[in-house]
Amino acid sequence: MTRGAGVERTAEEAVAAIEERRLAFHRWAPYVLFGVGFVLCVVTSGLIGTDRVEWYVIGVLTAAGLVLQLWWTRRERTRPGPSAAGVFCYWTRWAIAFVLAMINPFYSFYAGIGYFDADRLLPRPLQWPGLLASAVIIAGAQAGGFPPDGWPGWSVFVGLLVVNLVLVFVTGRLQGQEEERAHAQARIIGELEEANTALQLAMDENAQLHTQLLVQAREAGVADERRRLAAEIHDTIAQGLTGIIAQLQVVANAPTLEVAREHLDRASGLARHSLGEARRSVHNLSPAALADATLPEALKKTVAEWAGRTGVRAEFTVTGTAEPLHDEIEASLLRIAEEALSNAARHAHATRLGVTLSFMAGEVTLDVRDDGRGFDPIALPARTGTAGFGLDGMRARAERLAGDVTIESEPGGGTAISARVPLVRHD
C-alpha cells in the first residue's frame, strides 16, 4: 500500500467516526424533542386549557408522529440522503408539529428538529423553504401561540420569525465551518498517523541496516585480524627465527667455545624476544585494554607502554568532551593507534611522538605524529614486502566505519597519521 493510500484510508476512518456521531444525533434527537414537547404539554395542559377534542387530536398525532419517525429511521439506514421519501417525511412531520403547536406552543420543540434535518431530508431547492416553515412554528410559539392576535401579535410574530431565520442562517454557517474544520482535523490526524507509521518503519529499517553493518564490520574485522597477524608474524616472529637460525649456524662453525657461547646467548635472547612477540600477537586478537577501561584510558596506557618499551618520549592528549563510543568504534580506533605505534617503532626512528584523541560534533579523530625520518607516501605502493601493510590495515578499519585515514609525511620531515570516524555513541 502506498503512503497516499494509507493517508486517505486513515482520514476516511476519522471522517466516518465523525459522521457516525452525527447520525446518532439525528437518529435519537426527534424522539427526545417529541418527548419533551409531550411532557410539557401534559404539565401545562391546565394552564393552557386543553379540552377533550384537543387531547384526542394530540393522541392521534403523537402516535402518527412516532410511527412516521420509526418508519423513517428504518428507511434511512438503507437509503440515506435527500429523496422523495425524505421530502414526504419532512413535510408530514412539519404538518404534525404545526397542528400540535397550535394546540400547545410547547410542541414547538418537536418542530425544531427541522432545523437539523433540512439538509439531510430535502434536496437543495427545498431546504430554505423547509427551514422557513420550521421557523414559522417556532416563532409562532414564541409569540404566544398561533395564529397571532391582532396586528401587535402579527408584528411580534414577524420580528421573531426574522430573528429565527437570521439565527438559522448564522448557525448553519457556523455549523458548516465547524464540520469543515473537523474534516480538516481528521485529515491532518490521518496524515500524522501515517507519518508516524512511516517514521517507525524508517527507524526499524535503519536499525536493521545498523545491525547488518555491524555484522559486516565484524566479518571484515576477522579478515583484518588475519592480515595483521600475518604482518606481525612476518615482521617479528619470522625475523626472530631467521636471526636464531643465523646465530646457530655461526655456533656450528665457531672456532672456540667462547664464540659459540656468545652466539648461543644471542640466539636465546632472540628466542625469548620472539616468544614475547608471539604472546603479544595472541593477546591482541581482542582489545583486552578496553575490557575494564574507557578508550582514552586504554590509549593512554598503550602510549605509555609503547614509550617504555621503545624509549621514545610519547604524550597522549584528549580534546573535546570524552564520551562512551560504540564498541566497534572504540576497538577500531585502538587498533589503528596500535598499528601506528608499531609502524613508528619499526620505521620512524623518532625521538618524540604525540597521540591526540579529539571528540567533535559528529566525528572522532585520532592523530599520531612523530618527528622521525618520514617517507614518501606516493612511493609506498611500489615498495616490496609488507612495509605498507599496517597503513592499509588502518585505512580498511576506518573505511569500514564510513571514516578515512590521511597520511602526511616526507623524507626527513616526520609523519602524521589522522583517522576520522563518525561519533556513534554507546547504546
N, C-alpha and C positions, 0 to 999 in steps of 0.2 A: 504494500500500500504506500502511495506517495504521501509526502508531507502535506500537500494541499488537500488531498482526500481526507487525511486524518483530522486536519483543522476543521474541514467542513462537517465531518461527522460529529465531532465534539461540540461545535457550535449548534448544530441541529438538535443534539440531545439537550443542550441547555435551553434552547428556544422551546422545545417540546415540553420541558418541565414547567416553563412559564405559562405555556398555553394550557397545560393540564390544570393548573391552579385557576386560571381564568374560566375554564369550562366548568370547574366545580362551583365557582361562584354563581355563574349563570344557571346552573342546574338546580341549586338549592335556594337562591335568593327569592324567586317567585313564591315558593311555599312559605318562606319566613315572612315576607311582606304581606302575603294574603292572610296569614295567621295573625299578624299584628293588627291589620285592619279589622278582622273579625272580632278579636278580643276587645279592641277599643269601641267597636260598635255595640257590643253587648254591655260594656261598662257604662257607656254614655247613652244608652237607649232611653233611660228615664228622663234624662236631661233634654234630649232632642225630641222625645215623644214619638217613638216608633209604634205604629199600630199593627194590627194582626195581618193585614194585607201586605204591608211592607215586610214583616217578618217572613211571610210566605215567599215573597219575591227574593229576599235575602237568602233564604234557604235554597231555593231553586238555583239562583245564580251562583251561589257559593259552590254547590255541587257541580254545576256546569263548568265553573272555572277550574275546579280541581281535576275533573275528567279531562278538560282541554289541556291542562298543563301536563298531566300524566301521559296523554297521547303524544304531545309534542316532545317530551323528554325521551320517550322511546324512539320516536321517529328521527330525532336529531342525531342520535348516536350512529345511525346508518347513513343518513343524508344530511350532513351539516352544510351550513351556508345558506344564503338567500335563495328562496324558491317560492313557488305558488302556495305550497303548504305553509311556509313561514309567513307569507302575507296574510293568509287566512287566519293563522293563529294570532298574529299581532293585532289585527283589527277586531277579531272576535273578542280577544281579551280586553281590548280597549273599550268595546261596547259594554262588556260586563262591568268593567271598572267604572265607566261613566254612569251607568244606571245605579250601581251601588253607592257611588259618591253623591248622587242626587238624594238618596235616602239618608245617608250618613257621611259627612265630609271626611271622616277618618279613614274611609276606604280609599282615599287618595294615595295612601301608602302603597296600595296594590298597583295603582296607575304609574307610580314612579319607576316600576321595573321597565317601562317602555323607554326610559332614557338609556338604559344599558343594552337593550336588545334590538334597537332600531338597526344598527349596522350588521347584526347577525341574521335577522329575520327578513329584512326588507332590501330590495335592490336599491342602488344609489338614488334614482329619481324619486323614490317614495320615502327616503329616510327623513328629510326635513319635514314633510307633511306629517309623518308619524310622530316626530318629536314635538311639533306644534300641537297635535291632537292631545298628546300626553300632558303638555304644559297647560292646555285648556282645563283639564280636570284638576290639576294641582292648584292652578291659580284660582279656580272657582272655589275649591275647598278653603284656600287661604283667605278668600274674600268673604267667607261666612256661609258658603253653600251656593248651589247652582239651581236655578238661574239667579243672578244678582237682583237686588231690589232697587228699582228706580235708577235714575241717572247717576247719583253718587255711587251706588253699588257697582254700576257698569264701569264707571271711571276707575274705581279701585281695582276692579277685575282686570281691566285693560292694562293698568300700570303694573299689576302683579304679573300679568302674562308677559309683558315686555321684559320685566326683571328676570323671570324664569327662563325666557328664551336667551337672554344675554348670559345667564349663568350656565345654561346648557352649552352655548357656543364656547364660552371660556373653558368650562370643564372638559368639553370634548377636545379642544386644542391641547390643553394640558395633559389629558389622558393619552392623546396621540403622541405627544412629545415624550411622555414617560415610557410608553411602550417602545418607541424607537430607541430611547436611551437603554432600556432593559435589554432589547435585542442586541444593541451595540456592545453592552457589557458582557452579554452571553458570548458574543463572537470573540471579544477580547479574552475572556476567560478560557475559551476553547483554544485560542492561539497560544496563550500562556501555557496551558497544559501540554499542548503539542510541543512547544519549545522546550519545556522541562523534560518531556519524554525524549526528544532528540538530544538534549544535553546529556541526559543519563546514558543514552546509547553511545554517544561520543566518548563519555568518560569510561564506560565499560570497554569500548574498543581500544581506547588509549591504554587502559590497564592491561588488556591482552597483549597489545603491541609492546608495552613495557616489559611484561613477563617474557615475551618471545625474545626481546632484545637482550635481557639478562641471560636467558638460556644460550643464545648465540655467543654472548660475551664469555660465558663460562667455557663453551666449546672451543672458542678461539683462544681462551686463556690456556687450555691444555696444550694446544699447539705451540703457543708462545713459551710455555714452560719447557717443552721438549727442545725447542730451539735454544733456549737459554742454557739448559743443562748441557746440550751439545757444545755450545761455546765455552761453558765453564770447564768441561772435561778437556776440550782441546787446549784451552789457554792455561790450565793449572795442572790437572792430574796427568794428562798426556805429556806435557812438557816436563813435569817432575819425573815421570817414569823414564823419559828419554835421558834425563840427567843421571838418574840412578844407573841405567844401563851403561852410560858412558863412564861413570866412575868405576863400575865393576869391571869393565874392560881394561881400565888402567890398572886395577888391582891385579888382574890376571897376568899382566906383563910388568908388574912392579919389580924394580931391581933389588929393593930392600924391604924389610919388614916395616920400617918406619913409614916409608912411602905408601905401602899397602894400607896400613892403619889410618893414615891421613885420608886417603880416598874412601876407605870404608866409613869413616866418620862423616865425610861429606855425603856419601850415599845414604847413611842412616838419617842425617838431617833432612835430606830431600824426601826420604820416605815419610818421616814424621810430618813434614810440611804438606806433602800430598795427601796424607791421611786427614790432616786438618781441613784441607780444601775439600776433600770428599764429604766430610761431615757437614761442612758449611753448605755445600750444594744441596745435600739431602735436607738439611734444616730449612733451606729457603724454598722448598717446594710449596709451603704455605706461609703466609705472612704472620709468623708467630709473634712478631713485635706488636701487632695490632690486637692480640688476644686480650690483653689487660691494659691497654694504653690507647690514648687518642692518637690521631695522625700526627699532630705537632709533637707530641711526646715521643712517638716512635721515630720520627725523623730526627729529632734532637739526639736521641740515643744512638741512632745509626751513624749520624755525622760524628759524634764523639768517639764511638768505637773505631770508625774509619781513621780519624785523626790519630788516635792512639796507636793504631796498627801501622800506619804509614809514616808517622812523624811529621805530617804536613799540618800547618796551622789551619784549622777549619772553624767556621762560625755558622750558626743556624739562626734565622730570623723569621718571625711571623708578623705579617702586616694585615690590617683589617680585623674584623671580628670573627674569631675562630668559632666554628660550629660543627656538630657531627655531620659527616657526609655518608652517602650510601656506601655499603661495604665494597662494591666493585670500584667505586671512585677512589676510596682510600687505599685499597690494595694496589690498584694500578699506579697511583702516584708514588707509593712507597717503592714499588718495583722499578719505576722509572728513576727514582733517586738512587737506588742501589746500582742500577746499570750505569748511571752517570758517574757515580763514585768509583765503580770498578774500572771504567774506562780511564778515569783520571789517574787512578793508581798505576795502571799498566802503561799508559802512553804519555800523560801530560808532563811528568817531571816538574810539578808545580811546587811553589813554596807557600802559597796561600789559596784557600778555596772558600767560597761562600755559598750557602744554600738558603733560599728565601721562599717561604710559602705565603702566598697572598690570597686573601679572601675578598672578592669584589662582587659587584652586583651581577649575578647570573653566571659567574665563572670563577674558577680557582686556577691559579698559575703556580708553577714550581720552576724556579730559576736556579741553575747550578753554574757558577762562574769560577774559573781558575786563572792563574797567571802563568800557566805552563807554556810549553813550546808551540802549542797550536798546530793547525794543519789546514789544508785546502779542502773545504767541503766538496767542491766540484770534482776534485780528483778521487774522491772516495770510491765511486763505482768501479774505477779502473784498478783499484788495489786488489791484491791477491789475498788468499787466506780468508780468515774470519775477522779481519780488523774492523770491518763495518757492521758486524753482527749486532752489537749492542745498540747502535744507533737505529738500525732497522727495527729491532725489538721495541725500543721506546716509541717510535712512530706508530707501530702496529697497535700498541696498547692505547695510545691516545686516540688514534683514529677509530678504534672500536667503540670508544665512548663519545663519538662525534666531536673529538678535540683534534689538536695538532701539536707537533713539536717543531720548533725552529732552532737552527744551529747557526751561530755566528762565530767564526774563527778565521785566523790567518796565521801562517807560519811565523812564530816568534811573538804573536800577539795575544796568546791565551785563547780560551774557549768559553763560550756562553751558550748553554742549552736551556731553552724555555719550553715548558709543556703547559698547554692550556686545555682545560676540560670544563664541561658545564658544571655548575654548582647544583648538584642533586642531593638534597638533604636526606638524612636517615629517616626511615619510615617512622 
